[in-house]
Amino acid sequence: MKKESPLGKLIASLQKKISEGGLDKAAVEEATKELAKLGYQYDEGGFPPLVDTEVFSNNSSDSPQDLAEALLWKLGKWKAYKKFCENYAAEQPVPTTTDVVFYAFAMHLKDKSNPIYDQHAIRSLWAILKELTADERQECKSLLFDTKSKWKESGTGKSAIDCYSIFVKHVNDLVSASGEQASLNLTACSCL
């Protein structure tokens, strides 16, 4: 009999808690501690707390106006930054298959009840949530794996928007099932 890895055991325990309706804030905090013991810890230095993001405004112009914008320009991210600013400022923004992660982040900055989303977050949900339908699992697989069944470096493809919708639906279901507004930061569990 093959011995299950510590990470596999943690995933199985989260799956069990979810199926029993017990993934509450305490369970998420305990899983986060277990992940840290396994060497998977949130990088608070690289990602310090986001504060008062609901009051941000789009002050971008046609060319960089400060050091942060100049760095984005230098990194070749100027167009992505401009689209991100537009999404943040728009009343009814619409994601595209190429900007859904930045779209989701802009929505989170505007309203913290919108979850942060990226390939790590959907991978975590895909790993711990047995309740995904066969179609949802297939959408996630298309987003996360290449044609050789290897992890993609980033979640890309025609299913990107559908996977964001799947993610939001299930995270909201998990939060409402917990009976409290547990902060389910699945991004912190990106190792799953």
N, C-alpha and C positions, 0 to 999 in steps of 0.2 A: 504494500500500500504506500502510495506516494504521500509524503508529509506536506501538508498545505503551508504555503509561505505566510509570514505574519501579515503581509499586505492582503493576501487572499482571505485570511481569517477576518481581517477588518472589513473587507468588502462584504463577506458573507454575513457578518454581524449587522452591518448597516442594512443589507437586504432584508434580513429577518425583522429588524426594528420597523422598517417601512411597511412590510407586509402585515405587521401587527399594529400599525398605526402609532408607533412610538418614537418617530424621529422628531424629537423636540430639541429645544435649544441645548439642553444638557447633553443629549446624545451627540449633537454636532460638536460641542465643545470637547467632549471626551474623544471623539474620533480625530479632531484636530490635534489633540495632545498625543494620541497614538501615532499619528502621521509624523509629528515632530520627533518622536522617539525613533522612528524608522528613517529619519534623515530628510523628511519632506516638511519643511517649515516655511511659512509665509515670510517673504523678504520685506520686513517693515522699513528697512533702510532704503531699499530700492523703490518701495511703494508706500510712502507715508500716508497717513489719513487724509482723505479728501474732506475739506471743511467748507461749509457755506457755498456749495456748488450750485445751488438753486438760484443764486443771484448773479451768476456769471452772465456776461453779455458778449455778443459777437462784435468785437471792435476791429476785426481784421480788415485789411484793405488790400489793394492790388499787389503790394510788396511788403516785406517784413518791416515791422515797426518797433520791435524790441528783440532782446537776445534770444528769447524762447522761439520766436518766429524765425529769426535768422538761422537758428540751429535746425529747425524743421526744413527750411529751404535748403540748407547745406546737405541734409540727409536725403534730399530728393522727395520729401514728404509734403511739399507745399500744396499740391492739388488735394491730397488726402486731408490735410489740415483744413483747407478751405471748405471742403464738403462736410467735414465734421462740424465746423462752425455753422454752416448752413443748416444742418440737421438740428443742432442745438437751438438755433434761433427760430426755426420753422414751427408754425402752429400744428401742421399735420405732415411731419416728415415721412418719407417713404424709403425704406432700405433697398439697396440693390444687392445682387449676389456678391459683389466685390467690396461692399462697404458695411455689411451687416454688423460686424463686430464694433466698428466705430459708431455706427448708428445706435446700437444697443448701449454703448458707453455714454453717448450724448444723452440718451433717454434716462439713464441712471443718474447722470449729473443733474438733470432737471428734476427728477423725482426718485428718491432713494428706494421707493417700492418697486422700481423696475430693476431686475437683477443685472449684474455685470455678466456678460456672455462672451465666451471665446471657445476655441477648440478644447481647452482644458476643462472648462465648465461642462460642456456637452459630453465630453469623454467621461467625466465623473458621474454625471447623471446616467449615461449609458451603462456604466459599470454597476451602479448600485440599484437601479430601478428596474425590477423584473416586470413591472406593470406596463412597460412600453409595448405597444402593439407590434406585430410583425412588420407592418408597413413603416412604423416609426423607427424600428431597429434598422430596417433597410436604408431609410433616409440617413440615419446617423452613420451607418457603415459607409455609405457613399461619400459623406462629408469627411469622415475621419481616415479612411483607408484608400490607398491607391489601388490600381488594378492588379498589383502583385500581393495584395493583402498586407502591405507595410503601412505603418502610421505615416500620414502626411505631416509635413512640418507645420502646416496651418490648415484649418478647416476651410476647404474651398470646394466650389462646384455648384451645380445647379440646385442642389438641395439646401444651400446655405440659409435662405430665408425660411424655408419650411422647418429646418432644424431649430432656428431661433424661436419660431412659434411653438414647436414641440417643447423646447426648453422652458419657455415662459409658462406654458400651460402646466407642466408637471412641477415646476418649482412652486408655482402658486398653489397647486393642489397639496404639495408637501407642507407648505407653510400653513394653509388653512386646516389641514388634518392634524397639525400639531397642537391646535387649540390656542396658539399664541403667535405673535409675530416673531418667530425665531429667525434670526439672521442666518439664512442658509447660504453662506459664502462658499459655494462649491468650487470657486476658483482656488481657494486655499487648499482644496483637495486635488489639485491638478495632477498629482502623481497617479491617480487611479486610472 
